Amino acid sequence: MGKQFQILKLDATDSTNFFLKDLLRSENPMDYTVVVTKSQLKGRGQMNTVWASEGGKNLTFSVLKKFDAMSVRHQFALNIAVSLAMYEALGKLSIPDVQIKWPNDIMSGSSKICGILIENMLRGNKIGEAVIGIGLNVNQTDFGELGKASSLKLVTGRNFDLDELLHTILDSIQFQLDTVEAKTVAQLLPAYERLLFRKDKPSTFTNAKGERFMGYIRRVSASGKLVIELEDQIIKEFDFKEVTLLY
């Protein structure tokens, strides 16, 4: 068994990532401090998309990870490690067809069940700490307008105990993060690419200007960019601000 998690439970907060970052500024929380809330009021995903969550039905939490020698150059290794941890944890629960939608949404089939938002606190060219925010749809069954969202209950028909689920996920996260500093992105990429949603399938994307284009996801670069093959076998790399996969 690795380090013990220090778990802080809140009834409601704007964002568990904000809360943990505030804690970092005001005191010196332990490595693997976890903030979990029943109700997140201002959850946000990549590019400030808002995350719709019913209070008490889902898992919304953030984990603090401290580093000694994590190079900024390898920061995508964190995305991979956390995505693989979610994949492993959900595999233990027999969630069907789990894949990773680049950079770090977790899918079951073609529906999103989990979003991950990692915020790194830099010290020069090293990452001092990372605040890892996770929003997992668990027992919520109605997502209104969010057509592509689903939950563990919707894909399995079962209700889940949120506390048990949290500990299963934290164990997987710790298993991945304990060794991540010693690994390069290149070493971690094969496992991540095997799980990549829509890899090698004809897909539609939009670019930063909102223009649609067709292409095939071929791989992910060592800096974490999505490598897409366009028409006429042109290969282009995109940062996550530059491209959105529509399906």
N, C-alpha and C positions, 0 to 999 in steps of 0.2 A: 504494500500500500504506500502511495506517495504522500505528499504533503496534505495536511488537512485544509479543507476550504473553510474560510470564514464567510458565512452566509448572512447577509443583511436583508431582512424582508421588509418591504415597504407596502403599505396599502395602495398608495398611488404616488406617482412622480411624473414630472414632465418627460423625462427620458432617463433610463438607467445609465446610459453612457455619460450624460451630463452630470448625474449624481456622482458617479465614480470619478470623473475628471475633477469635480469640485473637491471631493475627498482627498485626491492626490495633491491638490494645491494647498489644502489646509492642514493635512496631517500625513503620516507616513503609513498608509495601509499595508498589510501583509501581501506578499505574493499570493496570487489565487484568491484574493478577496472577490466575493460574488455579491452583486446587488440584484435582487429579484423583486418584481412588483406584480401585484394583482391587476393593476390598471395603469397603463402607460398613456399619458395624456397627449404627448407630442412625439410619438415614435416616428422615426424617419429612416428611410433606407438610403441606398446609393442615390446620389443626385437629388437628395431632399424629397424623394417621393414619400407620401404619408402612408403609414401602415395602419390599417383599420383593424382594431382588436376589441373583442368583447371582454369586459372585465371578468377575471376569475376563470376563464375558460382556456386560456393559452399560456404559454411560457414566454415571459419577456424578462430577459436578464442580461447582465454584463459581467464579464470576468476581467480582472486585472492580471496581466502577466508582466513580470519584471525581467529584464534581460541584462546580461553582463556584456555580451559581445555580438549583438545582432546587427549586422550591417544593413544600412538602408538599401543597399544594392539588392539584398535578398529579401526585401520586405514582402514580395509576393509569396514567399514560402509560408508566411503566416496565413494568408488566404487559403493556401492549399491545405495546410495542417488543420485549420478549423473546419474547412469543407469536408475533409476526409474523416475528421472526428464525428461530424454530424452523420455522414454516410454510415460509419461503423455503428454508431449508437442506434440509428434507425433500422439498420440491418438486424440488430439483436431483437428488435420488436416486430420483425417480419413485415415491415412496411414495403409494399410492392414497388418495383421499378424505380428505385431512387437514383437520380442523376444530379449532376452539378451544372447549373446554368451559369456560364461565365459572367462576372468574375466569382460571385459567391451567393447565388440563390440555390436553394435545394428544392428539387422537383420530385414529385411522385407521378410517373407518367408524364402528361403534358401540363400538370397543374403545379403551381408554386405552393409549397407548404412551409417554407422557412426562408427568412432573409437574414443576412449577416452584415454587420457594419463594423469594420475595424478602424480604429483611430490610433495612430502612432504618435507618441511623444518623443521628439527627436533630441538627441544630444550630439551636436555636430553631425558626423556621418554614421552615427549609431542610433538604434532605437533604444531608448531608456526603458519605456514601458509601452505596452499596448493595452487599449481598452477595447474589448471584444464584445460587441452587442449582438444578441441573438433574439429573433422573434420567431417562435415556432407556433403554427396553428395546431392546436391539439383537439379540444372538444367543441370548438365553434363549428356550427354547420351552415350558418347563413352568412354569405359574404356580399350580399347586395349587388352592387355594380361590378365588383371585382370578379369578372368572369373566369379568370385563369387561376383563381386562388382555390385551394382546398385545405383539408386538415387531416390529421391522423384518424380522427373519428370517421370522416367521410370516406377515406380510402380503405378502412378496415372494418367499420361498423362497431368498433369497440370504444368504450370510454377509458381514458387513461388517468392514472393518479399522477398529478403534476409534480409532487415531491419526489416520487420514485423516478419519474422520467428525468427530472433535473439532475439527480445523482448519476443516473446512467450516462447522461450527456457529459457531465463534468468529468467523470472518470475517463471517457474517451478523449475529451479535450486535453486533460492532463497528460495522458499517455502520448498524445501527439506533440504537445508543446514542450514537454520535458527534454526532448531531443532535437527540437527544431533549429536551435542555434548552430548545431554541428552539421547541418545539412544545407546543401545549395538548392536553389530552385530546380536546376537541371536534374538533381537526384530525385526530387519529389514529383516532377512533372509527369512521368509515365503513369503513375497511379491515378493522378488527377485527370489526365487526358482520356484514360479508359472510361471514365465516368462522365465525360463531357456531353451535355445535352445537345442534340442536333449535329454532332460531329459527322462530317462527310455526307450530310444530307442536304439537298437543295433547300435553302432557307432565304427568307426575306428580312432585310435589315433596313433601318433608317440611319442616316448620318447626322452629324451635329446640326445641319441646316434643315433636317426633317425630310430630306429626299430619300425615296425608297430605292433600294438596289438588291439584286440577287447575288448569292454567292454560296460557297461551301466553307464551313469552319474546318480548317485542316489541323491546327494545333494551337498551342499557346507558347509565346516566346519566353525566354528566361527572365525578361523584365515584366512578364505578366500580361503582355499585349495579346489580343486575339488575332490570329493569323487566318485571313480569309482569302480563298481563291475566287477571284472575280472572273468575268468573261475573258476569253482569249488567254486563259491560264496565267493571268496577272495575279501575283501574290502581294497582298498588302497587309500591314500590321495596323491595328487600331487600339487606341487607349480606351478605357471604359467611358470617358466623356465623349468619345467620337463616334460611338456606334451603339445601336440598340437592336437586339434580335427580336423580330416580330413573330417568327415561326416560319 
